[in-house]
Amino acid sequence: LRYLTRVEQYFIWAQIAGFVAMCFSLTAWQLKKQEHILMCYVPSSFFWSIQFYLLGSFNGALFCLLCIFKDSALIKSPEKYLKYKTDLRVINSNLWP
């Protein structure tokens, strides 16, 4: 890494952070319990925010940091608030184009 420019070094580290974040995200899809899924989303969002920061997208990094706080709060919330149910009446209504 010594012979690369500073921008190239940031890009390589950003790609590594993105790969780690993607691994956490794909692992979350394999889990069954809502709490475990959220526990995978927290480090995933952290590594996504690092990647966005290194690539110069500060809005994306800020959004991912906010997702960390959201997911951390949902991990501690009661089980009844973690279950996402889809109401078919809303899907079949005129709200959707």
GIRA-V633406 format. One record per residue. N is the residue number from 1. SS is DSSP state (A for helix, B for strand, O for the rest). OMEGA is omega in whole degrees, -180 to 180 (none if undefined). Layout:
n=[N & N]
ss=[SS & SS]
omega=[OMEGA & OMEGA]
This chain:
n=[1 & 2 & 3 & 4 & 5 & 6 & 7 & 8 & 9 & 10 & 11 & 12 & 13 & 14 & 15 & 16 & 17 & 18 & 19 & 20 & 21 & 22 & 23 & 24 & 25 & 26 & 27 & 28 & 29 & 30 & 31 & 32 & 33 & 34 & 35 & 36 & 37 & 38 & 39 & 40 & 41 & 42 & 43 & 44 & 45 & 46 & 47 & 48 & 49 & 50 & 51 & 52 & 53 & 54 & 55 & 56 & 57 & 58 & 59 & 60 & 61 & 62 & 63 & 64 & 65 & 66 & 67 & 68 & 69 & 70 & 71 & 72 & 73 & 74 & 75 & 76 & 77 & 78 & 79 & 80 & 81 & 82 & 83 & 84 & 85 & 86 & 87 & 88 & 89 & 90 & 91 & 92 & 93 & 94 & 95 & 96 & 97]
ss=[O & O & O & O & O & A & A & A & A & A & A & A & A & A & A & A & A & A & A & A & A & A & A & A & A & A & A & A & A & A & O & O & O & A & A & A & A & A & A & A & A & A & A & A & A & A & A & A & A & A & A & A & A & A & A & O & O & A & A & A & A & A & A & A & A & A & A & A & A & A & A & A & A & A & A & A & O & O & A & A & A & O & O & O & O & O & O & A & A & A & A & O & O & O & O & O & O]
omega=[-176 & -176 & 179 & 176 & -178 & -180 & 179 & 177 & 178 & -179 & 180 & 178 & 177 & 178 & 177 & 178 & 178 & 178 & 178 & 178 & 179 & 178 & 176 & -180 & 179 & 176 & 180 & 179 & -177 & -175 & -176 & -175 & -178 & -179 & 179 & 177 & 180 & 178 & 173 & -180 & -179 & 178 & 177 & 178 & 178 & -180 & 174 & -180 & 176 & -180 & 180 & 179 & -179 & 178 & 177 & 179 & -174 & 176 & 177 & 178 & 179 & 179 & 179 & 176 & 176 & 177 & 177 & 180 & 179 & -178 & 177 & 178 & 179 & 178 & -177 & -177 & -180 & -175 & -176 & 178 & -177 & -177 & 179 & -180 & 179 & 178 & -177 & 178 & 179 & -179 & -178 & -178 & -179 & 179 & -179 & -179 & none]
